[in-house]
Amino acid sequence: MKKLEMLYEGKAKKVYKTDNEDLYIVDYKDDATAFNGAKKGTISGKGVINNKMTNLVFKYLNENGINTHLVEELSERETLVKKVEIVPLEVIVRNIAAGSFSAKYGVPEGTELKNPIVEFSYKNDALNDPMINNSQIEAIGIATAEEIEEITESVKKVNELLQKFFLECNIILVDFKVEYGRCKEGIILADEISPDTCRLWDKDTREKLDKDRFRRDLGGVEDAYNEVWRRITSR
């Protein structure tokens, strides 16, 4: 597979064309950002862990009926993926109150929610990724009602599978963010699943094992990412 010109560089990844028009190469970076890019830094080795962890988790999801963009891991930082047109939505699932949800609704962090919450944010940095509801998504042409329903049902299933997966590692899945893309196969799961995109807490101590350690200047960021990787490869 021949790597061609870079198509896109985001906060955490670069995307390249290949000599197959249906396939891209994703290259994971060590760059770290928070608060929509207002805070920037580097987490040493993050790109390697996020690449390998995403591929391991996506393989697990594929095996359990969730179609993802994963094709093949090429190196520690690079993965071959299916070409998709990203639906410009951040799809967020919350199992426990934390972060912006706690601040916005006055629910103490760590409160168990009575049911998982599915939220959408419009993926638009210039607008600071505002929350958006189903009728707004449909009204401005981001996705159809059928696509919204398909994404919602898929992400609920993803949540169930991920909760089980992480509990086997003595980790609580507090919340997570994913993205979906359109391709020849329909709408499939894309982007990544990693300590960058999930809130992960130790089941016994509730110690944070994710990017909140970077956001909140808690220290031990690299150690937390490495601990998550150690646990999921030992399950």
N, C-alpha and C positions, 0 to 999 in steps of 0.2 A: 504494500500500500504506500503510495507516494504522497508525501505531505506537500501541499501547495501553499498559496498565500493565506495570510491571516485574514479572516472575515470580520472578527470582532474581538475586542478585549474588554472584559468586564472587571469587576472588583476582585474576583477570585479566580477567574479562568480566562484562557485564550481559546478561540475556536478557529480551526483551520479547514480550508477546503482540502479534498483529496482528489486523486485521479478517478475516483468513482463518484459520480454526481449524487448518489444516494447516501454517501457516508461522509462524516466529518471526523476530525480529530480534536479532542478537548485536552488542553494542557493546564494543569492545576498549579496555581501560584501560591507563594507563602505570604502574599500581601493580606493584611487584615484591615477591615473597615467596620465602623459601627455608626449608628445614628445617621443613616443614609449618606455615608461618606464623610461626615463631619469629623470623625475620629479615624486616624489612619495609623498603621503600624505594620509590623512583621511578626509572624509566629513561625519560628524556625521549624521546618519539617512538616508544616501544616499541609502543603500541597500533596505530599506523598501519602499522608494518612487519609486525607479527604478523598483522593483518587481511589486508593485501595479499599477504603471503607465503603464508598459509594458503590463500587463494583461488587463487593461482597454482598451488600444489602440488596442491590438491584437483582443480583442472581437469585437470591432468596425470594424476592418478590415475583420474579419471572416464574420460578418453580411453583409459586402459589397463586397463579392465575392473574397477576398484574403485568401487563405488557409495558416494558420500559425501552428506552433508547439504547441500552447497553448492547454492544456487539462483542468487543474484545479488549482486554487490557493490553496495551502495547509496551508500557514501561512503568516505572514507579510513578511518573507524573502524567502520562499520556494514555488516553483511552479512545478507541474507535467507537463511534456512536452513529445511530441512524440520523440522517438529516431530518430535522423537524422545523416547522414554523411555530415558534413559541407563541402560545396564547398569552397575551400581555396581562397575566393575572398572577399574583402571588396567592397561593392557596394555603391557608393556615388552619391547622387543627390544634385545639387546646383541650387538654385533659385536666390540667391543674392551673389555677390562676397564677400568673407570673408576669413580670415585665410590664409592657404598655397596657395590657388588659387590666392588671391590678391597679395601675395608676389611673386609668381612664374611668373605671367603674367602682373604685373604692373597695375592691375585694382583696383582703389580705393575701399576700403572696403565700403560696402553699395550700390554699383552700382547694379541696377536692371539688370539682364541678359535678353537678348532678347528671350531666350528659356531655359528651364531647361537643365542642363548638366548631363549626366550619365557618371560616371568614374568607372574604376575598379582598385583596388590595389591588388597585390598578397599578400595574408595573410601569411607573413613569417617574424617573428621578427628578425631573423638573417640577413635578407636582408633589414631591415627597411621598409617593406611593400611597395615595389616599384610600381609605376603606371605600368599598363600592358594593352595592347590593345586586341581587339577581336581575331586577327589572332595569336598573341602570346599565348593567353589563349588556343586556339584550338591546336596550334602547339606543346605545351609541355604537352598536355593532362590534363589540369585542368578541362576543360569542353568542350562539343561538341558545334558545331555551333547552333544546335537546343536548347541546354540548355542555351546558351548565349542569344539567341533571347527571350526565355521564361522568363528568369530573367529580361531582359531589359524591356519587355512589362509589366511585373508584377510590377517592381519598379516605372515605370512611373505612373501606376494606383495608387500605394501606395502614391506617391507624391501628386497626385490630391486629394486623400481622406484626407491625413494628412494636407495639406494646408487648406482645408475646416474645418477640425476638430479644428485646432489651431486658425484660424481666429475667430471662434465662442467664443474663449477664449481671444480675443484681443491680440493674439500672432502671430508674423510672423515666418513662418518656413523658415529659411535662407538656411540651408542645413542639410543633415543627412546621416548617414551610417547604412546599414543593412547587414545581411548575409543570405544566403539561404542554405538549406540542402536537401539531397536526402533521401527519405524514400519510403515505399511501395506505397504511394499515388502519388509519383513523386517528383518534386521539390517544396518545400514550404518555406515560410518565417520563419526564426528562429532568434536566438539571442535576441535583445531587442530594444525598442524605448523609449528613456528617455533623460533627460538633459545631460547625459553622451555622447549620440550618435547623438544628434541633436543640431544645433545652433538655439536658440529660442530668439527672441527679442520682447520686448513690442511694440505693433503696434503704439502707440502714441509717446513714448519717445525714442524708439529703445534701451532701456536699455537691457543689456545682462542678460538672465535668464537661463544660462547653464554652462557647464564646462569651458568655456572661463574665467569665473571669477576665477577659480582655476589656469588655464594655465597662466593667465596674472597677477596674484596676485592682483585682483581687490577688494578682500574682499566680504563679504556677500554671500558666496557660499551657505551655508545651507539655508539662507533666500530665495535665488533665486529658489532653488529646491522646497522648501515648497510653494512658490508663484505659481509655475507652477502647482503643485499638487492641490492647493486650487482652481485655475481657472478651471482646467479640471474636477474637481468633482462638480463644480458649474454651468457648462454649460447647 
